Amino acid sequence: MGPLLPDVRVPPPGPASLALAERLRRVESRNVTYLDDEWPVFWEEAAGANVRDADGNVYVDLTAAFGVALLGHSSPSVVAAVSEQVGRLAHGMGDVHPPALKVQLLERLASFAPWPGAKAVLASTGSEAVEIALKTAYLATGRPGVLAFEGGYHGLTLGALAVTSRPLFRAPFAPRLHPGVAFAPWPAEDGRGASAEDVLAAVRRILRDGAPNGDPIGAVIVEPVQGRAGVRLAPGGFMGELSGLAAEAGALVIADEMITGMGRCGAMLASGVVGLRPDLVCLGKALGAGLPLSACLGAPAVMDAWPASAGEAVHTSTFLGHPLASAAALAALDRYEPDGVLRRAEVLGARLRNALGGRLSGLAGVVEVRGLGLLIGIELGGADAGEGAAARVAIAALRRGVLVLPAGERGEVLELAPPVVLTDAQADHAVEVLVSAIEEVL
């Protein structure tokens, strides 16, 4: 397990996965896991770039489990660190009697933050890190309004959901969402959306006039690359212009780097790659190397908008600075330089994009292959594709032993976010599988 090519012994989902799906159907809210005769398979083991399901099928994983396993599943150094830590201290009291590891992790995060003397708040989920950032921005500016972007995905807790644009997620809870959020279009450079100039004009108006309810704008939240919207990149220079406009208006820029951060895009933070100058950065997913961990980092002047604790924190959580998650993160960070993680993400990402772009060029229904580092999107469209095309490709690839996910509001983009330990042989094989699956569906 790790460098293996696919080994599909039973057409997926096999009988064991189907049986587990039926059991799950009886005990889990029907809203959570999509279940039908073609999806999903249930995982039992994973290592490197391989996953084994309950029926014994082995897959090549191009999802890294939502981008979490950037270093590979069950990274040996992470496993060793967590195994050692669980015998010493499995849980602490994060804001009362903190685990010593919490201090070490915060120091490591500060070491690659874009501001000297950076401070942070740790959490467990991406949504919580976004909530912390939104609270911080309000405390620092006194302005409750937020500018977000169409297509942006920032989580599903109420504060994070308020700045997430997709109607599917928002509609059931609309009366509970903060009304002081204005959405600007996402810029495009190919004529298939608003131009960067038009979007920047809209940003200027929103920063000047405030949110629809009149709230003045204190925060601009943006993904360096929109992930769930379909790996959407802004035109060159846009992020720098956006940062400048926010600074002029006295609003703080929040970079949601859940999927783009921690090396996936060839740098510890993708903000610097795309020219974004954030005041706050939200990290998660790969940060915990498989354990639940997230963080909101900021410049000291911004983070010191929080009041000093007088014995009761106004934002905390039971698992703050959890020792096992902290141990996993520290062990993972120790591998970045010796394993050449950043360079591998850049090189492997280019290999996949070039191979897919070459093989899919001219194929009717394939709009574009795009990405940054190891975050890649294949957009499907036109008369031969239609809504949900990427989901159908994901099912076709699953049958061939390759795991990918659909993205985009209409399920029109195939998203690839593989681990850096994906071998060249696995990458080449996966390209062939994806080309075959796309040709089958289109």
Helices and strands as residue ranges (DSSP letters): H 15-27, E 43-47, E 50-53, E 58-61, H 64-67, H 76-86, H 100-112, E 119-123, H 126-141, E 145-149, H 158-162, H 167-170, G 171-176, E 181-184, H 196-209, E 217-222, H 238-249, E 252-256, H 270-274, E 280-283, G 285-288, E 294-298, H 300-303, H 323-336, H 341-360, E 366-372, E 375-380, H 389-399, E 402-403, E 405-407, E 413-416, H 424-441
